[in-house]
Amino acid sequence: MITSRFREEMRMGSPAGALRVTMLTSGRAVYFSAVCVVCGLIAVALIPMVMFRSAALCSIIVVMIAAAVNLNLLPTLLLKLSPLTTKNNSEDTSPSRSYKLWLSWTDMVMRKPLRTLTVVSLLLFVLLVPAFKMTTAVPDASSLPKGTVSRQADETLKVRFQMNRASEVLVVMQSAGSTFSSNERLEAFSWLKDIKSDISVISVKNLTISQNHVMKDPKLENTAVFRVTVMGEPGSVEVNQWLRDTEKKANHAGNPHSAWRRNQIRAGSQGCYR
């Protein structure tokens, strides 16, 4: 967009004057476009999921780099390479049909800005009405059409093997050394006892790590895994809050100088596993 506007302005003046007009028009449009995109991505980053935060952060970095290149490097290149940008300007310069269409649309908007703003605002509000009743959740098989085989299989598993409104969370414990010491076992037992007494917890089961897995990865020898069943749908607000609270208790409970207790007990804080 900046290059096209620069080539148009070059027909009517010097490279320096053309660049000035270009940056005051197309350059300003690029700047505000980048700001709007970054604001939208910041809203995406507010979603409490690492996946969205990472994607939003990476996208913000890309947009900022692109804006910096277009507003700093590109104008310099256009000024230095201005003879090349106007090399083919002798060709037919009559406005195209699309150019005339957008020009007439722009003229209409500029003639009646308040009326246009009112109409567009009402249209956006109508489009936003369904969002007021929108329920957000982690997508699962229930988001698929009812006749889908995968959804039917998921519903069958829920009916026969799972509890309604329950989520399963994996809790991983690791010792500070190669094996669990007596003190570490007592701390782990005390912490699990507190978990079992939680009114939100339905059950706590120990998952045995097979010898084959230990042989493939010796680090698993000092690892204990538990499956905690919590009341609430997977991905729900109450389950996520339980995860946050449990993780904080695990990091701060017991002796504050115990590195094992503070750093090695980890709840499944990234999500729930059915």
Beta strands, then each sheet from edge to edge (+ up, - down):
strand 1: 166-174
strand 2: 201-207
strand 3: 223-231
strand 4: 265-266
sheet 1: 2+ 3- 1+ 4-
end
